[in-house]
Each structure stands twice: as structure tokens, then as C-alpha cells.
Amino acid sequence: MTQAPFRADHVGSLLRPAELAQMRLAWKAGQVDAATLKAAEDAAIAEAVRQQEALGLQSITDGEFRRDWWHLDFLGQLDGVTLKANDGPQFKIAGQSEQPPIAMVTGPVACTQPIMADHFAYLRSITQRTAKMTIPSPSMLHLRGGRAAISREAYPDLDNFWADVALAYQKAIAHLYDAGCRYLQLDDITFAYLCDPKIQANCRLNGDDPARLPATYAQVINHALQGKPADLRVTIHTCRGNFKSAWVAEGGYDPVVDAMFSTDVDGYFMEFDSSRAGGFEPLRGLPDGKQVVLGLVTTKLGELEAADDLKRRIEEAAAFVPLERLCLSPQCGFSSTHHGNALSQASQWAKLRRVVAVARDVWGDA
């Protein structure tokens, strides 16, 4: 394909090289300055770009090497947002006791300065292929803490909250576009999480109605994308949890797919690497002109998927969506947080190489 999403694509985050991880620890301990850390990040990103290009990928990311968390580093830079330690697990992460902080809305939400536009500008400067920027979906300011995490003093009415969030995202996206971004991915766990009755119950505890949330989240995404330039390609990535190879939610897409497919995006990265995601049947509702990127290759384990198995599953999905509207990718990133998943660098690159090879076999290009 000549425009995003590509036949062989990937979600974005990559395992941090050990040297970079050590440098970040040294920076946090005050042993090196920010300029030294940035130089190490620049070098590591340049090597990651070289490897992505060598594999034949058209979609190139910086691996999220400058972030600790896939979402919080961005959300925490919005005006009115404060990151707070999680006093008690809001969501149970399978096999994990560590919990990420929660983004608390403590004042009016706005975007008064560019967020990560400099990250993207560097990436774009070192590749001739399509540089992709990944940012958390605006719904990520709500799901984990819900109404309970949003100041009632700042927002007695949640309609005003969502209006401000959408406007803040419009500005953040405009800053990224001005930096050269033409391929933007909204990372959105909310749709996939809300397929799970356990998550629905947690939403009720937070003071929200889980049956109404998918439509609410779709509306704020559409508002955030209102007026976007015609040459900016946007996708949504869904996930059921990826922290250190763990997972949070399970359940097929049926409860949320109508709302998710109502969003004004060009494609959907949808997790299908395990039975937790259900079958391909919900894909039959995909609107005309949109793509689905099948997340069939797991980033949670190092074992390499057989090419024939991937081709068989693509064929199964094509019973519900025409083959020409499908693409292939891993189900998530390889390192949604700085901790990384339980597989090696070699396995990571082998999986991406397999995605490219299968895409070429199935569609004739990557």
C-alpha cells in the first residue's frame, strides 16, 4: 500500500536497548544531565530506525524510547493533568503487582505548548519513509480513574470536560502536524477493556455507566479530529493490556465495535493474538473505505508464529472483510513501558521480519 496503514505495520514501541535503559536510570539518579540522555536517545532511535528500514517496514517509529509509559508521559504534559501514584490497583494486571500512576484531572484541561513535537521532528529527520507518531487516545484521561479522578470543582459537568479535552487534543495534533506528522496513531485501550465485565464493574465503582462509555469515547475522538488536514492519516490501536507481557481484560469486540467503528479514522489496529479477543465476526461491520490491521503476532512471548498459521488466520478474517482492506501487525508494541516485555531483541526483530514476509506473500507488498 502507498498510504498508511501499511500491509505490514507495527504498533510502535520497541524494547529499549540495555545501554539506553542504564543511561535513563543514571539520569534519574542525577548522575548524567539531560543533554547526555538525549544524545543516547538520539543514537538508539537512529539505530532502531535503521533496523526497521532494513526489515522493509514502511511505517517507522522512534520506539517510544524517550518515554517511561506509553500514555502518561504525554498526558502529564497537558495543562490541568497531574500524575498520582496508584494507592490501590484499579485494574488487576495478570501476574503483576506494580501499577502505573493515574492521570488525575486537577484543573481545566488544555494544551498550551507542543507535546512531543520535538520527538517527532527528530524521527522525521532521520528517515525517508513514513514516520509514525503514537499518542494516547483522549479517552485515556478518563477510563482508569473515571469520574472519581476528575475534579468536580474544575468540572461539575463532564460535558465541559470532554469539550476541553477535545480542544486540547486538536491543538496537540496541530503541533505534531506542523512538525511534519502525516501518520498518527491513537493508542486506545478503552474500547477493548470495556469488552470485559470486570472492567465494566470497575467503571460503575468510579461512578460511570460502562454501557454509555464507548459512544462517549468515540464522540470525543471525533471531536478531537474535527478539522484535521486531509493528508493526515489516523489510526486507532486497541489493546487488552501489555504491561511486562501481562494482560488486563478479555472478551470479544461485540459490545464496543459499533462505537469504535463510528470514529473518523482511516484504520484500526485490532488485537487478535489470543482467544481473549474473541473471533473475527465483529469485523463485518467495518465501514467502507477503512482498513483493519490484524494484530496476529504476539509481543508477549518470544516464540515465533508460523507463517502458514498467520496466512490461515488472515484468510479466516477475510471471510468478514475483503482481503484488500486487511493488513498485518503485532498485537501491541514490544515495550509499552520502559520495563519491556518478556522476549529478546532478536525475537522482536524476527517477529517484525515475519510480519513483512507474510504481508508480501499475501498481498504482494508490505
Residue pairs with C-beta under 8 A, 6 or more apart in sequence:
1 7
1 58
1 327
1 363
1 365
3 233
4 58
4 59
4 130
4 132
4 183
4 233
4 235
4 266
4 267
5 59
5 233
5 235
5 266
5 267
5 269
5 291
5 293
5 327
5 329
6 57
6 58
6 59
6 130
6 327
6 359
6 366
7 327
7 328
7 359
7 360
7 362
7 363
7 365
7 366
8 56
8 57
8 58
8 327
8 328
8 329
8 355
8 356
8 358
8 359
8 360
8 366
9 57
9 58
9 59
9 269
9 293
9 327
9 328
9 329
9 355
10 57
10 59
10 61
10 329
10 330
10 333
10 352
10 355
11 134
11 185
11 187
11 237
11 269
11 295
11 299
11 329
11 330
11 331
11 332
11 333
12 61
12 63
12 64
12 132
12 134
12 185
12 187
12 237
12 333
13 61
13 63
13 64
13 70
13 134
13 333
13 334
13 335
13 336
14 48
14 61
14 63
14 64
14 65
14 333
14 334
14 335
14 348
15 63
15 334
15 335
15 340
15 341
15 343
15 344
15 345
15 348
16 24
16 44
16 63
16 65
16 335
16 338
16 340
17 44
17 47
17 345
19 40
19 44
20 40
20 41
20 44
20 65
21 338
23 32
23 36
23 37
23 40
24 37
24 338
26 32
26 37
27 33
27 34
27 36
27 37
41 65
41 66
42 122
44 63
44 65
45 62
45 63
45 65
45 66
45 122
45 123
45 126
46 126
48 62
48 63
48 65
49 60
49 62
49 123
49 126
49 127
51 349
52 60
52 61
52 352
53 60
53 127
53 129
55 349
55 352
55 353
55 356
56 356
56 360
56 366
57 129
57 352
57 356
57 366
58 129
58 130
58 366
59 129
59 130
59 132
59 183
60 123
60 127
60 129
60 130
60 131
60 132
61 123
61 131
61 132
61 133
61 134
62 119
62 120
62 122
62 123
63 335
64 70
64 134
64 333
64 335
64 336
66 73
66 116
66 119
67 73
67 74
67 338
68 337
68 338
69 100
69 101
69 336
69 337
69 338
70 134
70 136
70 187
70 333
70 336
70 337
71 103
71 136
71 140
71 187
72 83
72 100
72 101
72 103
73 116
74 115
74 116
74 135
74 136
75 81
75 83
75 103
75 136
75 140
75 141
76 82
76 83
76 103
77 113
77 115
77 116
78 109
78 110
78 111
78 115
78 141
78 168
78 172
79 107
79 108
79 109
79 110
79 111
79 112
79 168
80 105
80 106
80 107
80 108
80 109
80 110
80 154
80 164
81 103
81 104
81 105
81 106
81 109
81 141
82 103
82 104
82 105
82 106
83 101
83 102
83 103
83 104
84 101
84 102
84 103
84 104
85 101
85 102
86 99
86 100
86 101
86 102
89 99
90 99
90 102
90 144
90 145
90 202
91 144
91 193
91 199
91 202
91 241
91 248
91 249
92 198
92 248
93 99
93 241
93 243
93 246
93 247
93 248
94 241
94 246
94 247
94 248
95 246
96 243
96 244
96 246
98 243
98 244
100 243
100 337
102 144
102 145
102 149
103 140
103 141
103 144
103 145
103 149
104 145
104 149
104 150
104 151
105 141
105 149
105 150
105 151
105 154
105 155
105 161
106 151
106 154
107 151
107 154
108 154
108 164
109 141
109 161
109 164
109 165
109 168
110 164
110 167
110 168
110 171
111 167
111 168
111 169
111 171
111 172
111 175
114 172
114 175
114 176
114 179
115 135
115 172
115 175
116 133
116 135
116 176
117 175
117 176
117 178
117 179
118 179
119 133
120 131
120 133
120 176
120 179
120 180
120 181
121 179
121 180
123 131
123 133
124 131
124 179
124 180
124 181
130 182
130 183
131 180
131 181
131 183
132 183
132 184
132 185
133 176
133 181
133 183
133 184
133 185
134 184
134 185
134 187
134 237
134 333
135 172
135 176
135 184
135 185
135 186
135 187
136 186
136 187
136 188
137 186
137 187
137 188
137 190
137 217
137 221
137 236
138 165
138 166
138 168
138 169
138 186
138 217
138 220
138 221
138 224
139 188
139 190
139 216
139 217
139 220
139 221
140 187
140 188
140 189
140 190
141 165
142 149
142 150
142 190
142 208
142 213
142 217
143 189
143 190
143 193
143 203
143 213
143 217
145 206
146 203
146 206
146 207
146 208
147 158
147 206
147 207
147 208
148 206
148 207
149 206
150 158
150 161
154 161
155 161
155 164
162 216
162 219
162 220
162 223
163 223
165 220
165 224
166 220
166 223
166 224
166 226
169 224
170 223
170 224
170 225
170 226
170 227
173 184
173 224
173 225
173 228
173 232
176 184
177 228
177 229
177 232
181 232
182 231
182 232
182 233
183 232
183 233
183 235
184 232
184 233
184 234
184 235
185 234
185 235
185 236
185 237
185 269
186 221
186 234
186 235
186 236
186 237
186 265
187 237
187 239
188 217
188 221
188 236
188 237
188 238
188 239
189 238
189 239
189 240
189 241
189 248
189 249
190 213
190 214
190 217
191 214
191 217
191 236
191 238
191 253
191 256
191 259
191 260
192 238
192 239
192 240
192 249
192 253
192 256
192 271
192 277
193 199
193 240
193 241
193 248
193 249
194 200
194 203
194 210
194 213
194 214
194 255
194 256
195 240
195 249
195 250
195 251
195 252
195 253
195 254
195 255
195 256
195 278
196 240
196 248
196 249
196 250
196 251
197 251
198 249
199 210
199 248
199 249
200 210
200 211
203 209
203 210
203 213
204 210
214 255
214 256
214 258
214 259
214 260
215 259
215 262
217 259
218 259
218 260
218 262
218 263
221 236
221 263
221 264
221 265
222 262
222 263
222 264
225 234
225 263
225 264
225 265
228 234
233 266
233 267
234 264
234 265
234 266
235 265
235 266
235 267
235 268
235 269
235 291
235 293
236 260
236 263
236 265
236 267
236 268
236 269
237 268
237 269
237 332
238 253
238 260
238 268
238 269
238 270
238 271
239 271
239 331
239 332
239 336
240 247
240 248
240 249
240 250
240 271
240 276
240 277
241 247
241 248
241 249
242 299
242 300
242 332
242 333
242 336
242 341
243 336
243 337
243 339
244 337
244 339
244 340
244 341
244 342
245 299
245 300
245 301
245 341
245 342
245 343
246 300
247 276
247 300
249 276
250 276
250 277
251 276
251 278
252 277
252 278
252 279
252 281
252 282
253 260
253 270
253 277
253 278
253 282
254 278
254 281
254 282
257 282
257 285
258 285
260 268
261 268
261 285
261 286
261 287
261 290
265 290
266 290
266 291
267 290
267 291
267 292
267 293
267 327
268 286
268 290
268 291
268 292
268 293
269 293
269 295
269 329
270 277
270 283
270 292
270 293
270 294
270 295
271 277
271 295
271 331
271 332
272 280
272 294
272 295
272 296
272 313
272 317
272 331
273 295
273 296
273 297
273 298
273 300
273 330
273 331
274 298
274 331
280 316
280 317
280 319
280 320
280 321
281 320
283 292
283 317
283 320
283 321
284 320
284 321
286 292
286 321
286 325
290 325
291 325
291 326
291 327
292 317
292 321
292 325
292 326
292 327
293 326
293 327
293 328
293 329
294 313
294 314
294 317
294 326
294 327
294 328
294 329
295 329
295 330
295 331
295 332
296 305
296 310
296 313
296 314
296 328
296 329
296 331
297 305
297 310
297 328
297 329
297 330
297 331
297 351
297 354
297 355
298 305
298 330
298 331
299 330
299 331
299 332
299 333
299 334
299 341
299 343
299 348
299 351
300 331
300 332
300 341
300 342
300 343
301 342
301 343
302 342
302 343
302 344
302 347
303 347
304 347
304 350
304 351
304 354
305 351
305 354
307 354
307 357
307 358
307 361
310 328
310 354
310 358
311 358
311 361
311 362
314 323
314 326
314 328
314 358
314 362
317 326
318 326
323 362
323 363
324 363
327 359
328 355
328 358
328 359
328 362
329 355
330 351
330 352
330 355
334 340
334 341
334 343
334 348
335 341
356 366
359 365
359 366
360 366
